[in-house]
């Protein structure tokens, strides 16, 4: 019952969010999925870990696909390289059960999220 309400709330937030907020929602979602994946790994739930890491990769792939290279220039190019690196690290983390790779990507996403929050607040 509460799951459906939470899903409806989440979907409403996405449908009504401006582009800056959508990026933050994606960063938060990817971070949440990675933390879930680490938790599932610690619990020995390898299927759950794989599913959570897969969802995190989907979010990062979505961020990558939304980059505007014409308007974004060098920043978009650098973000694309960073997102691709994250995707490779997460694939390796999933296959090799490498929690250090997950932590590395979590750190990068946290920094990007903080920077995006600061940029959004200034505008």
C-alpha positions as CSV (number, residue, x, y, z in Angstrom):
1,X,0.0,0.0,0.0
2,X,2.7,2.5,1.0
3,X,4.8,1.4,-1.9
4,X,2.2,2.5,-4.4
5,X,1.9,5.9,-2.7
6,X,5.7,6.3,-2.7
7,X,5.8,5.4,-6.4
8,X,3.0,7.9,-7.2
9,X,4.8,10.6,-5.3
10,X,8.1,9.8,-7.1
11,X,6.4,9.9,-10.5
12,X,4.7,13.2,-9.7
13,X,8.0,14.7,-8.7
14,X,9.5,13.6,-12.0
15,X,6.6,14.8,-14.1
16,X,6.6,18.2,-12.6
17,X,10.3,18.8,-12.1
18,X,12.4,21.3,-14.1
19,X,15.5,19.9,-15.8
20,X,17.9,21.0,-13.0
21,X,15.7,19.1,-10.5
22,X,15.6,16.0,-12.7
23,X,19.4,15.8,-12.7
24,X,19.4,15.9,-8.9
25,X,16.7,13.3,-8.8
26,X,18.8,11.1,-11.0
27,X,21.9,11.6,-8.9
28,X,19.9,10.8,-5.7
29,X,18.4,7.7,-7.4
30,X,21.7,6.3,-8.5
31,X,23.2,6.9,-5.1
32,X,20.2,5.2,-3.4
33,X,20.5,2.2,-5.8
34,X,24.3,1.9,-5.1
35,X,23.7,2.0,-1.4
36,X,21.0,-0.7,-1.7
37,X,23.4,-2.8,-3.8
38,X,26.1,-2.6,-1.1
39,X,23.5,-3.5,1.6
40,X,22.3,-6.5,-0.5
41,X,25.9,-7.6,-1.0
42,X,26.6,-7.5,2.8
43,X,23.4,-9.6,3.3
44,X,24.6,-12.2,0.8
45,X,21.7,-11.3,-1.5
46,X,23.7,-11.4,-4.8
47,X,20.6,-11.3,-7.0
48,X,19.4,-8.2,-5.1
49,X,22.9,-6.6,-5.4
50,X,22.9,-7.2,-9.2
51,X,19.5,-5.8,-9.6
52,X,20.3,-2.6,-7.6
53,X,23.6,-2.1,-9.5
54,X,21.8,-2.6,-12.8
55,X,19.3,0.1,-11.8
56,X,22.1,2.5,-10.9
57,X,23.7,1.8,-14.3
58,X,20.3,2.6,-16.0
59,X,20.1,5.9,-14.2
60,X,23.7,6.8,-15.2
61,X,23.0,5.7,-18.8
62,X,20.0,8.1,-18.7
63,X,22.1,10.9,-17.5
64,X,24.6,10.2,-20.3
65,X,21.9,10.1,-22.9
66,X,20.5,13.5,-21.9
67,X,23.8,15.4,-22.3
68,X,23.6,18.2,-24.8
69,X,27.0,18.3,-26.5
70,X,26.2,21.4,-28.5
71,X,25.2,23.5,-25.6
72,X,27.3,21.8,-23.0
73,X,30.6,21.8,-24.9
74,X,33.6,20.7,-22.9
75,X,31.5,20.2,-19.7
76,X,29.2,17.7,-21.5
77,X,32.2,15.9,-23.0
78,X,33.8,15.6,-19.6
79,X,30.6,14.4,-18.0
80,X,30.2,11.8,-20.7
81,X,33.7,10.5,-20.0
82,X,32.9,10.4,-16.3
83,X,29.6,8.7,-16.8
84,X,31.2,6.1,-19.1
85,X,33.9,5.5,-16.5
86,X,31.2,5.0,-13.8
87,X,29.4,2.5,-16.0
88,X,32.6,0.5,-16.5
89,X,33.4,0.5,-12.8
90,X,29.9,-0.6,-11.9
91,X,29.9,-3.4,-14.4
92,X,33.3,-4.6,-13.0
93,X,31.9,-4.2,-9.4
94,X,28.9,-6.4,-10.3
95,X,31.0,-9.1,-12.0
96,X,33.8,-9.1,-9.5
97,X,31.8,-8.3,-6.3
98,X,34.0,-5.3,-5.9
99,X,32.5,-3.0,-3.3
100,X,35.5,-0.6,-3.6
101,X,34.4,0.2,-7.1
102,X,30.9,0.9,-5.9
103,X,32.3,3.2,-3.2
104,X,34.4,5.0,-5.9
105,X,31.3,5.7,-8.0
106,X,29.3,6.7,-4.9
107,X,32.0,9.3,-4.1
108,X,31.9,10.7,-7.7
109,X,28.1,10.9,-7.7
110,X,28.1,12.6,-4.3
111,X,30.5,15.2,-5.6
112,X,28.5,15.8,-8.7
113,X,25.3,16.0,-6.7
114,X,26.8,18.6,-4.4
115,X,28.1,20.6,-7.3
116,X,24.7,20.5,-9.0
117,X,23.0,21.6,-5.8
118,X,25.3,24.5,-5.5
119,X,24.9,25.6,-9.2
120,X,21.1,25.2,-8.9
121,X,21.0,27.4,-5.7
122,X,23.0,30.1,-7.4
123,X,20.7,30.4,-10.3
